[in-house]
Amino acid sequence: MKISKEKISKYVFFGIALSSLSVLAVITIFIFIKGLPIITKVGVINFVFGMNWAPSKGAFGIFPMIIGSVSVTLGAAILGVPIAICCSIFLAEFAPPTLRNIFRPAIQLLAGIPSVVYGFWGVLFIVPTIRNYLGGPGLSILAGSIILAIMILPTIISISEVALLSLPSQYKEAAMALGLTHWQTIHSLLLPAAKSGIVAAIILGIGRAMGETMAVIMVLGNAVAIPQSILDPVRTLTTNIGIEMGYASGEHQQALFATGIVLFVVIMLLNAIAQYVTRKK
Amino acid sequence: MRVNPRTTQKIAKLLIWSAALLVMTILLAIIIYILAKGIPVLNWQFLTQIPRNMGRSGGISSSIIGTLLVTAVAVIVATPFGIGTAFYLTEYTRESRITRIIRFSAESLAGIPSIVYGLFGFIFFVIYLNMGWSILSGGLTMAIMILPTIIRTSEEAIRTVPHLYREVGFSLGATKWQTITRAVFPSALPGIANGIILSIGRCVAETAAVILTAGSALRMPISPFSPTRTMAVHFYILAREGISMENAYGTAALLIILIFLINIVLNMLVNRFVSKGR
């Protein structure tokens, strides 16, 4: 009897693992079934590079949203990545233990705050500041980039910190023994050695920025147009879905799922790259 | 011109310290502002009354209940699958093609944006399985969303259990099942609990996926098939449509306090886990 119980438990665990695996397949299938018809009807090129989004008139071009997503994500990366990497170096190398014990849970808390709260805070502080000091409507690429930069900090900081901490301590000891300063050690030895982990962290952070919806709905202004400057409002792929999903039906709804497909494909590519980079090491 | 390494070090240190300081300032600015505006709104009535007049007056009791129920469904469904998958990956198989595929898909699931989960939950649970906008649809969508977190944290927790535990179990004549349930699982439990609490935090904070699957009804839910409006969604609607800033601040403050408490419990667990490991 014992042996059969063993066998059963093994199959049960295998079944559970398989069903966890199949979730990804089911998600992919359902999103594609719902979204693909409109893409094939409009044509991939017309859908992806179309400049005109007017669902009521049957015009489904998402190029302005792609530009929107790319510009906001790029802005977030430019602002957020250097700060995040500095913070991870701070945590791994410079922070005194007491400060580290405060800083680390604080970063966790930053990760836990609901995205809508960030968006709200952005509307209250970032948007008026931009409007008053830099001009434009305030609701803009810049506002979205700042909010997203803050939101991707925890992801990048924690993964890069792990990458830095997992380096063998001999690296540092050897460098110090050769008379290098602490910063020279970090700059010329530790950062290059932890490169793959840090790159993966940045890619995952970029993925998060591109996938964020509710916070950016509140600060981007959501106009469907190619922006001329970082002070212009834009709409991203995610906010397009978030704003219109509430009332869309028929082809319009399909087009939103198709927007989801584009987003899904881009994010999966980013994930695959991140996983590849981490594994190559 | 070569700059003295000591000078470079000073500049680098200055930059790094200021980056850390900046991040702390931003965090404090957000939290203190929301709490300062929101805590005065929090009182017994706000917590126990249902919203009236679209949320302009009254409390948020139905949203609190809705949040708890959606989170409960998600955790109850995702936990057995997450832990089971983690045990399969660590105890029942060697590294192989299948484990690589399972791990790849778990990591990919972790990266999928919540709005895509919302789309999926809407088309699959709400429409295809005909559950409508409901606590069940929202909870099941969230279950899928937190699954990768539970798998990863459980896997890590199980891996940190010393190999000796298994060897002793086997040498005493215990079967694999007995060894796993009586020796490995109990000592991995704090780490697993860690992942579950982290997931609870994600459920409470989520907006995009929940609004598309659980709906935004303000009524008190009466069954798993009732639509509901979680606190994060309620806050979003109040703030975005300018219905009531006061109640928006109150809801946000409560959300932040909840997340704060969850983090405290999490850290206590981690510390206990770490000290036990030594």
Interface residues (C-beta under 8 A of the other chain):
Chain A: K2 K5 E6 S9 K10 V12 F13 F14 I16 A17 S19 S20 L21 V23 L24 A25 V26 I27 F30 I31 K34 P82 I83 C86 C87 I89 F90 L91 F94 A95 F103 P105 A106 I107 Q108 L109 L110 G112 I113 P114 S115 V116 V117 Y118 G119 F120 W121 V123 L124 F125 I150 L153 I157 L180 T181 H182 W183 Q184 I186 H187 L204 G207 R208 M210 G211 E212 T213 M214 I217 M218 T238 I241 G242 M245 G246 L256 F257 G260 L263 F264 I267 M268 L270 N271 A272 A274 Q275
Chain B: P5 R6 T8 Q9 A12 K13 L15 I16 W17 A19 A20 L22 V23 M24 I26 L27 A29 I30 I31 Y33 I34 P80 F81 G82 G84 T85 F87 Y88 L89 E91 Y92 I101 I102 F104 S105 A106 E107 S108 L109 G111 I112 P113 S114 I115 V116 Y117 G118 L119 F120 F122 I123 F124 Y128 I144 L147 I151 T175 K176 W177 G201 V204 A205 E206 T207 A208 I211 L212 A232 F235 Y236 A239 R240 A248 A252 L255 I256 I259 F260 I262 N263 L266 N267
